[in-house]
């Protein structure tokens, strides 16, 4: 009889772009939530929006030496 469960080669969720993703929880305004839902309907995930927003914010800070 073959065993059940356990590790199997190739099993499990695949990493996105070879980088592990992590879950976060945040409280945002209703307006921000509505915007995130609108962007999701256009094919962008909340994670993609946050990654880009943080990258843009950090870039602006570095340009202004804040």
C-alpha positions in Angstrom: 0.0 0.0 0.0 1.3 3.5 -0.9 1.7 6.1 1.9 -0.5 9.2 2.1 0.5 12.8 2.4 3.9 14.1 3.0 6.2 15.9 0.6 6.1 15.3 -3.1 8.4 16.7 -5.7 6.7 19.7 -7.5 3.9 19.9 -5.0 2.7 23.1 -3.4 2.2 26.6 -4.5 4.7 28.0 -7.0 6.6 31.2 -6.2 5.7 34.3 -8.1 8.7 35.6 -10.1 11.0 33.4 -8.0 10.4 35.5 -4.9 8.3 34.5 -1.9 5.3 36.6 -1.2 4.1 37.3 2.4 0.6 38.2 3.6 0.0 41.5 5.4 -3.1 43.0 6.9 -3.8 46.8 6.8 -6.6 49.2 7.7 -7.3 51.6 4.9 -10.0 54.2 4.1 -13.2 53.2 2.3 -12.0 55.3 -0.7 -8.7 53.4 -0.8 -10.5 50.1 -0.6 -12.8 51.1 -3.5 -9.8 52.1 -5.6 -8.1 48.7 -4.9 -11.3 46.9 -5.9 -11.5 49.0 -9.1 -7.8 48.2 -9.9 -8.5 44.5 -9.2 -11.3 44.5 -11.8 -8.7 45.7 -14.3 -6.4 42.8 -13.5 -4.1 44.3 -10.8 -3.8 42.5 -7.5 -3.6 44.4 -4.2 -0.1 43.1 -3.8 1.0 44.4 -7.2 -0.5 47.9 -6.4 1.2 48.0 -3.0 4.6 46.9 -4.4 4.4 49.6 -7.1 3.2 52.3 -4.7 5.9 51.6 -2.2 8.6 51.5 -4.9 7.4 54.9 -6.3 7.2 56.4 -2.8 10.8 55.3 -1.9 12.1 56.5 -5.2 10.5 60.0 -4.6 12.0 60.1 -1.1 15.5 59.2 -2.4 15.3 61.8 -5.1 14.4 64.5 -2.5 16.8 63.2 0.2 14.0 63.2 2.8 
